[in-house]
Structure formats: structure tokens, C-alpha cells
Amino acid sequence: MTDKELMSRAIELARRGSCGAHPNPIVGAVLARKGRVIAEGWHACFGGPHAEAAALAKAGARARGADLYVTLEPCSTHGKTPPCTGAIIAAGVARVFIGAADPNPCHSCRGGAILRAAGIKVRTGLLRKECAALNPAFDKYMRTRLPYVTLKTAQSLDGRIADADGRSRWISSPRSRRFAHKLRAEADAVLAGVGTVLADDPLLNVRGIKVPRQPWVVILDSRLRISPKARVFGNDRVIVAVAGKAPAAAVKRLPPHAEVLELPKARDGRPSLAALLKALGSIGISHVLVEGGGEVAGSFISQGLVDRYCCIIAPMVIGGTGSRSSAVWPDRLNAARKALGVQAEVKDVVRLGPDLMLDVRFR
């Protein structure tokens, strides 16, 4: 196998950790000698062995004199695990091929320098773009300390998420719903508005996919209208974000494990989304999946807070004059724009059974 083929294999391995490694990055590693694979590893679970350590453990003494292909620069400091640079040096690896640099400014390029100082030949930037694309949430969080925001909607061909009576089950197919659970499994937190909770009483947890721990659940609830019996409180980590001071009596009614987050009021009287993301980032939440109704989705889009939009379109037309749109914001925002609408770019189109998923980035 060529160097590029071995790094491509490391990229494939990295993706196996997408539901367990976060908020750490997903990383893959391959040990090879003369193009033949000796051992493989990936970062499977937050707090568990890193990809390099997993591969080295499998290789044992065979790692001496071998080449290591790793998608992300090896860590060089003690955290939940010892630094991978030390393990690589101790194993006697001859050459290290690094895909992407560590986006953490405190660590960037340190790992490579440590390995070179130990006499190991280091080549950086092999399939750099592909390796860097593995960890958009980690990259943004390291640069800004703000969570990466993925928005997911499931809508009809005419852009509706429910009819006038609120019926929405099921717009999307079973395969699309499995995809939605994978998105939840890849995120640190799942966010919805209180309107969705009052209407559907969802669990908002991951089902059908094994995860080390369920994500946080964040509910936007300006006036703390959520019922203390809502099913979301079956999750062990729940944040209810309110606008301004929360009513003391309503707070007391909530289950003891629920956290009430008091945020500044936005212009519309709802919790400030910018303040919310800053607060979530401060507790280590690096990736938020937004699954709200049309107003929640519209608020995130219109305020320029969405990094990725997964728009699932089902082959049906709901119609009606009172049906609910997938994205809603005040008309004054459109009137203030010179151009029509919020421009976006479709990065990919994926078939999910009868549905299409548009993988979108806003410009």
C-alpha cells in the first residue's frame, strides 16, 4: 500500500469513533512496514486509549522500526491518558506521517517537534484536507470555545414540518430517523424548543446506537412552561434555558437533576442564543444538534449560528394554509436584507430510503 492509501485507511478507522470519542477528536492510526499493515487503532471512547496507543498496543514489539500513519498530530501532554508522543518514542517507531495539525493553539506542531527531537522522521500534511475534515466541531471549539451547531429538520417537499393540527408523524422514513439518531450520537447536546416538548413530549435521547453516555438535553423555554413530568427529564443531564430570571416556584417544581440556565433576553423576549452557546461552551459542550420547531430553526439560521444544516426532504406534500414551516423568523428581517433569503451551499446529497438529505452550509 502507498502512503496515501495507508492514511486513507486511518481516516476510515477514525470514523468508527464518531459516536463515542467526542468531545475529543476522532482519530485513526495505522502501523505499517514496507507498505504492509501491522496494526490499526482508533479513538473509540472519550477517556479511553487514543488511536496511536491502541495501534501500538496491538503491534507490541513489531512497532519497532515501523511507520505510523495518524490522522491528527499526536498529543504531547498528560490528560485523561499519557501523551502519545512518549508512547511512540518508547515503541521505537521509525517514521510518523501526520495528516492534520492539532487545532489547539497550545499544542499545535508540538507533537511533531517532540518526535523529531527524539530522532523520528516526521512528515506532516499527508491528506491534510481530508484529515482536517474529520473534526469540524473539535476544530471550531478549539479556536473559539463555542460549540459547533448542526441543525436537523425533516420536512415535506413544500417545506412543512407539520400540518395545521401539529401532526408530523411520520414525515421522514425509518432510515431517516435512524440517521437522526446517529446525529444525536455524534453530538454533545441535543437542543429543542419548549413548543416541541409540549406538543410531542419527546425523549430526545439516542436510541438504536450504543453510546458511552447520552448527550445533554437543552430546552429553550423563555417562561419555564415545561412540565416537571416531561419525558426529557428521564435523561440524566438536562438544561432548561430561560430568558431573564426564572420563576422560583416553577424552578422548585422541576426534578432536582434539571439545571435552569438564566440567560439575557433577546429582542424577541426569548433567551439569547449567542449567550446560550457561550454558556454551553464553558461547560465543555463542543457540538450541539438543534432539533427544534420552525421558530427555533429559523432563529438559529437568521442569526447566522448554524455551521451545518442537515435538511431531510420526504417525498410528500402537506399543503394547507395553517401548516407549519421548517424555518420561521420575523418578516422585518427579510425586509432589511438587500438579497432574497439566506444563501446556502449544498455540500452533498444523500439518499435515505425514499428521502433525500441535503448536507448544507450557509454562506
Secondary structure by P-SEA (a helix, b strand, c coil): ccaaaaaaaaaaaaacccccccccbbbbbbbbccccccccccccccccccaaaaaaaaaccccccbbbbbcccccccccccccaaaaaaaacccbbbbccccccccccaaaaaaaaaabbbbbcccaaaaaaaccaaaaaaaaccbbbbbbbbbbccccccccccccccccccaaaaaaaaaaaaaccbbbbcaaaaaaccccccccccccccccbbbbbccccccccccccccccbbbbbbcccccaaaaaaccccbbbbbbcccccccccaaaaaaaaaaacccbbbbbccaaaaaaaaaaccccccbbbbccccccccccccccccccccccccccccbbbbbccccccccbbbbbcccc
